[in-house]
Amino acid sequence: MSLKGTDRTLAFALFLFLLSIYLLTYSGSFHSSDGQAMFSVAESMVRRGEYDINQIRWMGLQQGTFGTDGELYCRKGLASSLVALPLVWLGMVVPFWGVVQTAMLLNVIVTALTGVLVLLYVRRLGYASSTAVATALVLGLGTLAWPYAKYFFSEPLTGLCLLAAAYGLLHLTSTQVRWPNLWPAAFSGFWLGLAIAARFANAVLIPLYLGALVFHIWRRDELIDWSAIRAKPSRLLSTSWREVCTFALPILLWGAIIVAYNYLRFGNPLTTGYLPEESFSAPWLTGILGLLASPGRGIIFFCPVLVACIPAVPSFFRRHRLEAMLLLLVSISYLLLYGKWFMWHGGFAWGPRFLVPILPLLTITLSPLIESLKGRWLAAFCALLGLSVAVQVLGLSVHFIHQQEALLDTGLPLFDPTTFFTPRYSQIWGALAFLTPDKLDFAWLRSFPPEVRVDWLALTVNVALVILSGWGLILGLRRRDMSQRRVWTLLVILLLLIAGGTAVSLAQYKNDGHADYVSMLEHLEAGSLPSDAIIQNSPPETAILQNHYKGRLPSYGLFEGEQPLSADTLALLDRLAEVHERFWLIPDGLAPESSSLDRWFTERGYSARHQTFGHERLSLYTTP
């Protein structure tokens, strides 16, 4: 799996450039309940060594399913939560960073790594460095990979995994590694297993990758010394089986983790938590056409540059038949699979969310076309790429929730097919109406009504890093003008600058206008005991609690007002009262005499204290 020194330099330079671009357009906040649910799993693991999502219990069955123990568990794949653990831990231990804001760096890093892997894959196929860099930049800046770098969806990680699994197979034919070579098979199997842990549906891709593995082995064996095989024919068969088993082993290990995770949550190794109505039940033609060509979700509108795949694929297929078959079959499988999913459009998202994982695979097929471009065809491709980049900039500049909420004002039902297939309801047109300073979705631009504030320090730092990393990428491409050692020294310095700039930016972003809430949490943390629990009764403030609270107490997110408590909440409180003696109640601004939760605690215990922090109130209750 070794790389040439020049490729390592170029890959590192590209990583830093894409990383700096994504840090500039980063927002640091949740964009969907999916992301908040997966983050909540990681948060519970880091804070308490558990894996429930009781912090967002107010969502009910929207993102979770109740386990046999009455706790709420996320039904999304486990992989994104696991990979986010180091970032969540960093957000908790660094006092001047926010936990959510630090975790939101996950797909920034993942997407930059995906761009690097595209570069390495294209180089492995034998293309020039300039072609590989151009192909990677098409993915990183000209497709949905860019806006999805700022969301906490699982699709970017899935895309990295699928590409890494394919990249591992390329090394089976390496003549630089002693035969037999089991590492590429293990590498490919590990990433495919992680893709399944990210999205259970990826298990349908196992036969495709296994078939590609076998064909790669056969192709490689044509390069082996056949005299040695004739002397001992069993060697060929045993080697093939060893590689197949090595490929399967990490997939089985990931499968065991998934099965154990299901059993611990729901008492059944095959129960993932998905509801009966969440099924592959959509009209197939509607889903496929919607994902490909609908104005509201069609990939040709959200990634216009991929239209160039039409002339590029035949050339790619002629030059790299085996690789083309794998990349295209995986892409077609995704289209067929999610075209049948009941929510083929991806719900609250920007563009065809479910096709994001195959964007790296489709982009690679552009490499022979990019290599041959010249004259007017080069100008035409650049114009198409420019249009595609503009669409991505629009998408990442405006939170898609604004356009979704505007659609509800039309009187049409949520996710009505008309909103996807009628041009005037397109997300792209709708987002244009929200290109105003108070609606822009960047961490360095905060809306504090009635004004919008620019964090000039964070903005200046991140713009400077983009300029410097762009210079570093140019150095990587023109490495012959400088010694490798000098280029690497400059790139390492640039990495340290990006790390330092990110640290400064995160410290700036933590000051997000919730000073009263932060003061309340500091008071709570200072006065709490390990056996306490938090009752958070304000769904809109859940992310604020998750971002700023650095303690270890379990929190239970509820949504109760002045009316009598729901049966589910009553059962939960009765159960919690048997475990916890003290409760910190954050009651959503309700006065003690108006809050149904305050009344419940008063009837079963006594109030230790009430304290206000601006518009926030914090109450401590003790139950016998």
C-alpha positions in Angstrom: 0.0 0.0 0.0 3.0 2.3 -0.3 3.0 5.5 -2.3 5.6 7.3 -4.3 7.2 10.3 -2.5 5.8 12.7 -5.1 2.3 11.3 -4.7 2.5 11.6 -0.9 3.5 15.2 -1.3 0.7 16.0 -3.7 -1.9 14.1 -1.6 -0.9 16.0 1.6 -1.0 19.4 -0.3 -4.5 18.6 -1.7 -5.7 17.5 1.7 -4.6 20.8 3.3 -6.2 22.8 0.5 -9.6 21.1 0.7 -9.5 21.2 4.4 -9.0 24.9 4.5 -11.8 25.5 2.0 -14.2 23.4 4.1 -13.1 25.2 7.3 -13.9 28.5 5.7 -17.5 27.4 4.8 -18.0 25.4 8.0 -21.1 26.2 10.1 -20.7 24.3 13.3 -24.4 23.6 13.9 -26.8 20.8 13.2 -28.8 20.8 10.0 -30.9 17.8 10.6 -32.4 15.5 13.2 -30.3 12.7 11.7 -27.1 14.5 12.5 -28.2 15.4 16.0 -29.2 11.8 16.7 -25.9 10.3 15.6 -24.0 12.9 17.5 -26.1 12.1 20.6 -24.9 8.5 20.5 -21.3 9.7 20.4 -22.0 12.2 23.2 -23.5 9.5 25.4 -20.5 7.3 24.9 -18.0 10.0 25.8 -19.9 11.4 28.7 -21.3 8.3 30.4 -20.1 5.2 28.5 -23.7 4.6 27.3 -25.2 4.7 23.8 -28.8 6.0 24.3 -30.1 9.2 22.9 -32.3 10.3 25.8 -31.0 13.9 25.2 -33.4 14.1 22.3 -36.2 12.0 23.8 -38.6 14.8 22.8 -38.1 13.6 19.2 -39.8 10.3 20.1 -39.8 7.9 17.2 -38.6 10.5 14.7 -35.0 9.3 15.0 -35.0 6.6 17.6 -36.7 3.5 18.9 -37.3 2.6 22.5 -35.3 -0.4 23.6 -36.3 -3.2 25.9 -35.0 -1.1 28.9 -37.2 1.9 28.0 -34.3 4.0 26.8 -34.4 5.7 23.4 -31.8 4.4 20.9 -30.8 5.8 17.5 -31.7 3.7 14.6 -29.0 5.1 12.3 -25.8 3.3 11.6 -23.2 3.3 14.3 -20.1 4.2 12.2 -20.4 8.0 12.1 -20.9 8.1 15.9 -17.8 5.9 16.4 -15.6 7.9 14.1 -16.8 11.1 15.8 -15.7 9.9 19.3 -12.2 11.6 19.3 -13.7 14.9 18.2 -16.5 14.8 20.8 -13.9 13.9 23.5 -11.7 16.9 22.4 -14.8 19.2 22.5 -15.4 18.1 26.1 -11.8 18.3 27.4 -10.9 21.6 25.8 -12.7 24.2 27.8 -12.8 27.0 25.2 -14.3 24.8 22.4 -17.9 23.7 22.0 -18.6 20.0 21.9 -21.0 20.1 19.0 -18.9 22.6 17.1 -15.8 20.4 17.4 -17.7 17.2 16.4 -19.0 19.1 13.3 -15.4 18.9 12.0 -16.0 15.3 11.2 -17.2 15.5 7.6 -14.8 18.4 7.0 -12.0 16.0 7.5 -13.7 13.0 5.9 -14.5 14.9 2.7 -11.0 16.2 2.4 -9.7 12.7 2.8 -12.1 11.5 0.1 -10.6 14.1 -2.3 -7.2 12.7 -1.5 -8.3 9.2 -2.1 -9.7 10.2 -5.5 -6.3 11.7 -6.4 -4.5 8.5 -5.4 -7.0 6.3 -7.2 -6.6 8.2 -10.4 -2.8 8.2 -10.1 -2.9 4.5 -9.5 -4.7 4.1 -12.8 -1.7 5.7 -14.5 -2.9 9.3 -15.1 -0.7 12.4 -14.7 -0.6 14.3 -11.5 -2.4 17.3 -13.0 -5.2 15.1 -14.1 -5.5 13.4 -10.7 -5.6 16.8 -8.9 -8.1 18.2 -11.4 -10.4 15.2 -10.9 -10.1 15.5 -7.1 -11.0 19.2 -7.2 -14.0 18.4 -9.4 -15.3 16.2 -6.6 -14.3 18.5 -3.8 -15.6 21.8 -5.2 -18.0 20.9 -8.1 -20.3 18.3 -6.5 -22.5 17.9 -3.4 -19.4 16.7 -1.5 -18.7 20.4 -0.7 -22.0 21.3 1.0 -22.2 17.9 2.7 -18.8 18.5 4.3 -20.6 20.9 6.7 -23.5 18.6 7.6 -23.5 15.7 10.1 -25.0 13.2 7.7 -23.5 9.7 7.3 -23.3 9.9 3.5 -19.8 11.5 3.4 -18.3 8.8 5.5 -20.1 6.2 3.5 -18.6 7.6 0.3 -15.1 7.5 1.8 -15.6 3.9 2.8 -16.9 2.7 -0.6 -14.0 4.5 -2.4 -11.4 3.2 0.1 -12.7 -0.4 -0.4 -12.3 0.0 -4.2 -8.9 1.6 -3.8 -7.7 -1.4 -1.8 -8.5 -3.7 -4.6 -6.3 -1.8 -7.0 -3.2 -2.9 -5.0 -3.9 -6.6 -5.5 -2.2 -6.4 -8.9 0.8 -4.5 -7.5 4.2 -6.0 -8.7 6.0 -4.0 -5.9 4.6 -6.2 -3.1 5.7 -9.8 -2.5 3.2 -12.4 -3.6 0.9 -13.4 -2.0 -0.3 -10.0 -0.5 -3.1 -10.1 2.0 -3.1 -6.5 3.1 -5.1 -5.0 0.2 -7.9 -7.6 0.7 -8.0 -6.8 4.5 -7.9 -3.1 3.8 -10.8 -3.3 1.3 -12.8 -5.5 3.6 -12.3 -3.2 6.6 -13.7 -0.2 4.7 -16.6 -2.1 3.2 -17.5 -3.3 6.7 -17.3 0.2 8.0 -19.6 1.3 5.2 -22.1 -1.3 6.3 -21.8 0.0 9.9 -22.5 3.5 8.5 -25.6 2.4 6.5 -27.0 -1.1 6.9 -28.2 -1.1 3.3 -24.6 -1.2 2.0 -24.6 -4.9 2.8 -26.1 -5.5 -0.7 -22.8 -4.3 -2.2 -20.8 -7.2 -0.7 -21.2 -9.4 -3.8 -20.0 -6.6 -6.1 -16.8 -6.0 -4.1 -16.3 -9.8 -3.6 -16.6 -10.3 -7.4 -14.2 -7.5 -8.1 -11.7 -9.0 -5.6 -11.8 -12.4 -7.4 -11.4 -10.7 -10.8 -8.5 -8.7 -9.5 -6.8 -11.9 -8.3 -7.3 -13.5 -11.6 -5.9 -10.5 -13.4 -2.9 -10.4 -11.1 -2.2 -14.1 -11.4 -1.5 -13.6 -15.1 1.6 -11.7 -14.0 2.8 -14.5 -11.7 5.6 -16.8 -12.7 3.6 -19.7 -14.2 6.5 -22.1 -13.9 6.2 -21.9 -10.1 2.4 -22.5 -10.4 2.9 -25.6 -12.6 5.4 -26.9 -10.0 2.8 -26.5 -7.3 -0.7 -25.8 -8.6 -2.3 -25.8 -5.2 -0.5 -22.6 -4.4 -2.7 -20.5 -6.7 -5.9 -21.8 -5.2 -4.8 -21.5 -1.6 -3.6 -17.9 -2.2 -6.9 -16.9 -3.7 -8.9 -18.4 -0.9 -6.7 -16.8 1.7 -7.2 -13.4 0.1 -11.0 -14.0 0.0 -11.1 -15.0 3.6 -8.9 -12.0 4.5 -11.4 -9.8 2.8 -14.3 -11.4 4.5 -12.9 -11.3 8.0 -13.2 -7.6 8.8 -16.6 -7.6 7.3 -17.6 -10.3 9.6 -16.1 -8.5 12.6 -18.1 -5.3 11.7 -21.1 -7.5 11.3 -20.6 -8.9 14.8 -20.4 -5.4 16.2 -23.6 -4.5 14.5 -25.3 -7.6 15.7 -24.1 -7.1 19.3 -25.2 -3.4 19.1 -28.7 -4.5 18.0 -29.0 -7.1 20.7 -27.9 -4.8 23.5 -30.5 -2.2 22.4 -33.5 -4.2 21.3 -32.9 -7.8 22.6 -32.8 -9.1 19.0 -29.5 -9.2 16.9 -31.5 -8.6 13.7 -33.6 -5.6 14.9 -32.1 -2.3 13.7 -34.8 -0.1 15.1 -36.3 1.0 11.8 -40.1 1.3 11.8 -42.3 -0.9 9.6 -43.3 2.1 7.5 -39.6 2.9 6.8 -39.3 0.5 3.9 -38.4 0.1 0.2 -41.9 0.9 -0.9 -41.7 3.9 -3.2 -42.7 3.7 -6.9 -39.5 2.7 -8.5 -39.8 4.9 -11.6 -40.7 8.0 -9.4 -37.6 7.5 -7.2 -35.2 6.8 -10.0 -36.4 9.8 -12.1 -36.5 11.9 -9.0 -32.9 11.2 -8.1 -31.6 11.7 -11.6 -33.6 14.5 -13.2 -36.3 16.1 -11.0 -35.8 19.8 -10.5 -36.1 19.4 -6.7 -33.7 16.5 -6.2 -32.1 15.5 -9.5 -28.4 15.0 -9.6 -28.0 16.6 -13.0 -29.3 19.9 -11.5 -27.3 19.7 -8.2 -24.1 18.4 -9.9 -24.2 19.6 -13.5 -20.5 18.6 -14.0 -21.5 15.0 -13.8 -23.3 15.3 -17.1 -19.8 15.0 -18.5 -19.8 11.4 -17.4 -22.0 10.5 -20.4 -19.1 11.0 -22.9 -16.4 10.0 -20.3 -17.7 6.6 -19.2 -17.1 4.8 -22.5 -13.5 5.9 -22.6 -13.0 5.0 -19.0 -14.5 1.6 -19.6 -12.2 0.9 -22.5 -9.1 1.8 -20.5 -10.1 0.3 -17.1 -12.7 -2.3 -17.7 -12.6 -4.0 -14.3 -12.5 -0.8 -12.3 -15.3 0.7 -14.4 -17.5 -2.3 -13.8 -17.1 -2.0 -10.1 -17.6 1.8 -9.9 -20.6 1.8 -12.2 -22.3 -1.2 -10.7 -22.0 0.2 -7.2 -23.4 3.5 -8.5 -26.3 1.8 -10.3 -27.0 -0.3 -7.2 -27.3 2.9 -5.2 -29.7 4.4 -7.7 -31.9 1.3 -7.7 -31.8 0.8 -4.0 -32.6 4.3 -2.9 -35.0 4.9 -5.8 -37.1 2.4 -4.0 -36.8 3.8 -0.5 -40.0 5.3 0.8 -38.2 8.6 1.3 -36.1 8.5 -1.9 -35.6 12.3 -1.8 -33.8 12.2 1.6 -36.2 14.4 3.6 -34.7 17.6 5.0 -31.5 17.8 2.9 -29.9 19.6 0.1 -30.2 17.8 -3.2 -30.2 14.0 -3.7 -28.6 13.1 -0.3 -28.6 9.3 -0.9 -26.4 9.7 -4.0 -23.7 11.5 -2.2 -21.7 8.3 -1.4 -21.3 7.5 -5.1 -20.1 10.9 -6.1 -16.4 10.0 -5.7 -16.9 6.9 -7.8 -18.7 8.8 -10.6 -16.1 11.6 -10.5 -13.2 9.1 -11.1 -14.8 8.1 -14.4 -14.2 11.7 -15.6 -10.4 11.3 -15.5 -9.8 10.2 -19.2 -12.0 13.1 -20.3 -10.2 15.6 -18.1 -6.8 14.3 -19.4 -7.8 14.8 -23.1 -9.5 18.2 -22.8 -8.2 21.0 -24.9 -9.5 24.0 -26.9 -13.2 24.6 -27.0 -13.9 21.3 -25.2 -11.8 22.5 -22.3 -13.7 25.8 -22.3 -17.1 24.0 -22.3 -16.0 21.7 -19.5 -14.8 24.6 -17.4 -18.1 26.4 -18.0 -20.0 23.3 -16.8 -17.7 23.0 -13.8 -18.2 26.7 -13.0 -22.0 26.2 -13.0 -21.6 23.2 -10.8 -19.4 25.1 -8.3 -22.0 27.9 -8.2 -24.7 25.5 -7.3 -22.6 24.1 -4.4 -21.8 27.6 -3.2 -25.5 28.4 -3.2 -26.3 25.2 -1.3 -23.7 25.7 1.4 -24.5 29.4 1.9 -28.1 28.9 2.9 -29.5 26.4 5.3 -31.9 24.2 3.3 -34.5 24.4 6.1 -35.5 27.9 5.0 -36.7 26.7 1.6 -38.4 23.7 3.1 -40.3 25.8 5.5 -41.3 28.2 2.7 -42.8 25.2 0.8 -45.1 24.6 3.7 -46.6 28.1 3.2 -47.8 27.0 -0.3 -50.3 24.7 1.4 -48.8 21.6 -0.1 -48.1 18.6 2.2 -44.6 18.0 3.5 -42.5 16.3 0.8 -45.4 16.3 -1.7 -44.2 14.9 -5.1 -45.2 18.2 -6.7 -42.4 20.0 -4.8 -39.8 17.8 -6.4 -41.0 17.6 -9.9 -42.3 21.2 -10.4 -39.4 23.6 -11.4 -40.8 26.6 -9.5 -40.5 24.6 -6.2 -36.9 23.6 -6.8 -34.5 24.0 -3.9 -32.0 25.9 -6.1 -34.6 28.6 -7.0 -35.9 28.6 -3.5 -32.5 29.1 -2.0 -31.8 32.2 -4.0 -34.6 34.0 -2.1 -32.7 33.5 1.1 -29.3 34.9 0.1 -29.4 37.6 2.7 -26.8 38.3 5.4 -29.1 37.2 8.2 -29.7 33.8 6.5 -26.2 32.9 5.5 -25.0 29.7 7.1 -21.4 30.3 8.1 -19.8 30.0 11.6 -18.0 33.3 11.2 -21.3 35.1 10.5 -23.8 35.2 13.3 -27.3 36.6 13.4 -28.0 38.5 16.7 -31.3 40.2 15.9 -31.6 43.0 14.9 -28.0 42.8 13.6 -25.7 40.4 11.9 -22.1 40.2 13.2 -19.0 39.1 11.4 -16.3 37.4 13.3 -13.5 39.2 11.5 -10.8 37.3 13.3 -12.1 33.9 12.3 -12.9 35.0 8.8 -9.4 36.5 8.3 -7.7 33.5 9.7 -9.6 31.1 7.5 -9.3 33.1 4.3 -5.5 33.4 4.9 -5.3 29.6 5.3 -7.1 29.1 2.0 -4.6 31.3 0.3 -1.6 29.6 1.9 -2.9 26.1 1.2 -3.6 27.0 -2.4 0.0 28.1 -2.7 1.0 24.8 -1.0 -1.0 22.9 -3.6 0.8 24.8 -6.4 4.1 23.9 -4.8 3.0 20.2 -4.7 2.3 20.3 -8.5 5.5 22.1 -9.3 7.7 20.0 -6.9 10.5 19.8 -9.4 11.2 23.5 -8.8 12.0 22.7 -5.1 13.5 19.8 -3.2 11.1 17.3 -1.6 12.4 18.1 1.8 11.8 21.8 1.5 8.2 21.2 0.1 7.4 18.8 3.0 8.8 21.3 5.5 6.5 24.0 4.2 3.5 21.7 4.1 4.1 20.6 7.7 4.3 24.3 8.7 1.0 24.9 6.8 -0.6 22.0 8.7 0.4 23.5 12.0 -1.0 26.8 10.9 -4.3 25.2 9.9 -4.5 23.4 13.3 -3.7 26.6 15.1 -6.2 28.6 13.0 -8.9 26.0 13.6 -8.2 26.1 17.4 -8.6 29.9 17.3 -11.7 29.7 15.2 -13.4 27.2 17.4 -12.7 29.3 20.5 -14.3 32.3 18.7 -17.3 30.3 17.6 -18.0 29.1 21.1 -19.1 32.6 21.9 -22.4 32.1 20.1 -24.6 34.6 22.0 -25.9 32.2 24.7 -24.1 33.8 27.6 -27.0 33.4 30.0 -27.3 29.7 29.2 -23.6 29.1 29.5 -23.5 30.8 32.9 -26.4 28.5 34.0 -24.5 25.4 32.8 -21.4 26.5 34.6 -23.4 26.9 37.8 -25.0 23.5 37.3 -21.7 21.8 36.7 -20.1 23.4 39.8 -22.9 22.3 42.1 -23.8 18.9 40.7 -23.2 15.5 42.2 -22.3 12.4 40.1 -25.7 10.8 40.9 -27.7 13.8 39.6 -29.6 14.0 36.3 -30.6 16.9 34.0 -34.2 17.4 32.8 -34.0 19.6 29.7 -37.5 20.8 28.7 -36.7 23.0 25.8 -36.1 21.2 22.4 -34.7 24.3 20.6 -32.0 24.6 23.3 -30.9 20.9 23.3 -28.1 21.6 20.9 -27.0 24.5 23.1 -26.8 22.2 26.1 -24.9 19.6 24.1 -22.4 22.2 22.8 -21.6 24.0 26.1 -22.1 21.4 28.9 -18.8 19.8 29.9 -20.1 17.6 32.7 -20.9 13.9 32.9 -24.6 13.9 34.0 -27.2 12.2 31.9 -29.7 14.5 30.4 -33.3 13.8 29.3 -34.8 16.0 26.7 -38.5 16.5 27.1 -41.2 18.7 25.7 -43.8 19.3 28.4 -45.8 22.5 28.9 -48.5 23.6 31.4 -50.8 20.6 30.6 -50.7 17.4 32.5 -47.6 15.3 31.8 -47.8 12.6 29.1 -48.0 9.0 30.1 -44.5 8.4 28.7 -43.0 11.2 30.7 -44.7 10.0 33.9 -43.3 6.5 33.4 -39.9 8.0 32.7 -39.9 10.2 35.8 -41.1 7.4 38.1 -38.2 5.2 36.8 -35.6 8.0 37.1 -36.7 8.8 40.7 -35.7 5.3 41.7 -32.2 5.9 40.4 -31.5 9.6 40.9 -32.0 11.6 44.1 -31.5 15.1 42.7 -32.7 16.6 39.4 -31.6 19.8 37.7 -34.6 21.1 35.8 -34.3 23.5 32.8 -38.0 24.3 32.3 -38.1 26.3 29.0 -38.8 29.6 30.7 -42.0 28.4 32.4 -42.7 29.8 35.9 -42.7 27.1 38.7 -46.4 27.4 39.2 -47.1 27.0 35.5 -44.7 24.1 34.7 -46.2 20.6 34.9 -42.7 19.3 35.5 -42.2 21.6 38.5 -45.5 20.5 39.9 -44.5 16.8 39.6 -41.3 17.3 41.4 -42.9 19.5 44.1 -45.5 16.8 44.7 -42.9 14.0 45.1 -40.1 15.9 46.8 -39.0 19.4 47.5 -37.3 22.3 45.8 -33.8 22.9 46.9 -33.3 26.1 44.9 -34.5 28.2 42.0 -32.1 30.5 40.2 -32.4 32.7 37.1 -29.8 33.5 34.6 -31.2 36.2 32.4 -34.2 34.6 30.6 -33.1 31.1 31.8 -34.3 29.4 35.0 -32.5 26.5 36.7 -34.2 24.5 39.5 -32.8 21.8 41.7 -35.2 19.2 43.1 -34.6 16.4 45.5 -36.8 13.4 45.6 -36.9 10.9 48.6 
